[in-house]
Amino acid sequence: MHTIDLNCDLGEGCGSDADIVPLISSANISCGAHAGNDDTIVETLRLCTAHGVVVGAHPGYAEREHFGRRETGQSPQEIATLVQSQVEHFRSIASAHGVPVRHVKLHGALYNRAARDVDVAAAVARTVQRIDPSLRLVGLSGSEMLNIARMLGMGVAHEVFPDRGYDTEGRLLPRDRPGAVIESPDEVAERAFLLASLGLAKDDRGRPLMLRADTLCMHGDRADALAVAQAVRARLARFDVAVAALD
């Protein structure tokens, strides 16, 4: 039987968190910069604790107008400071509520920049390692950031996206490109099964793309986020793919 971690970006004020949490094994909770606030952090921590869901910090550009999905052009040092302040703030809240923080996953435009920009990738990895060397860094499968993190001796998780399109290099298509977002819950579920069981995706030319898949991401900000999560869980269960957090 295959086992896969199923994660979701939560605490972003999108409305379905309480229904989605029972369906996932790990959560990336917004640190309050691109979305959410201290109250949403606490509420989401409580939800995750109640359902045995592993918790991680989800820092991003402090750019609420575009939900952290617009590149700001900040320097690697500025990004390191940004990530440090958000992760430390999140950890302080989690600690006050007795919740361990197991991983860090960047958000939006910052996630994509760290996947390709070696200087930013190194700055983020070293910053997370300084905060707590036991933290796992979650990032785009095969990305520069994960390669650097592994060289630093950090734990990593290669993340794949059943609801997003890929280019020929295994990078996520920009959201304004055709095919960048997979709309049908059934199609997302089928892609999730192929990724979880075989590490198989397709690029934007329809050719097979093999990816290391340690964890599948569900986007909690979709209007149909709950329907997608339910479809994915049903498809995985049908083919005996178990859902469990990473060790």
Phi, psi and omega in degrees: 000131174283150174230138180221144172278137178242113183247161178214142175278120187230178180070026183253010177073029185261356165099341185252008188305314184298328180276330184279323186307318180295347184262354186243171178246341176213152183231141174251109189260125180306136182276002176100006181267301180280339179191163176077184181200187182299324180294318180290328175299310182298315180300317182288323174302317180295318178300314182295319178298318181297331184249010176067032182266131180291141187249140173222161178273145185232074181281153178205179175301138178280073191217076189292328184302324180248020174058032179069016183254015175243131180294133183259344179079014179294151181287162176305321180293320177296322179292320177301316179296319179300311181295317181299314183295319181290316181293318180295322177296315179298316180297325179294320178292314180299318180297320180297337180253012175070027182250121178287143176257122188258336185208170175229131174228125179290164183245144164054231184297327178292321176302311183291324179293316180293337179290334186241335186266110186298320182293317178292318179302314180294319180297317180293312182300314181294323179295313179297320179296321178294322180297312180194109183296347178276350180291135175273140178259121180260131182203177182301132183307126178077012188281163177302318183299317180290324176299316179293317180300318178297319178297332178277357179087016181274155170283141181225162172224124179276119187257140176234160189232101179291343181257015179231150176274152181243152171269185185291342180265004181083016176265154179290137175292140174305144187296343179271002179270144175302136179083004182290326181240125180275119189274322187284123176304323180294321178292319176301318181296318178295318178296322178298317179298314181295322177291315183293322186269328186234349187068029187254128172227184173232143176276182185288356174257005178083009181269150180299142180225118181265128183228144171286128185237097174269330183211140177259135179261132168253132179273117181283351182268359175291147177297330181253030186304318181294315180299321179294313180299319178295318180295320179295313180299319180296318181293318179297316180297321181301326182251025173058040172260115183277152178250124179204148179295155176296149178297000000 
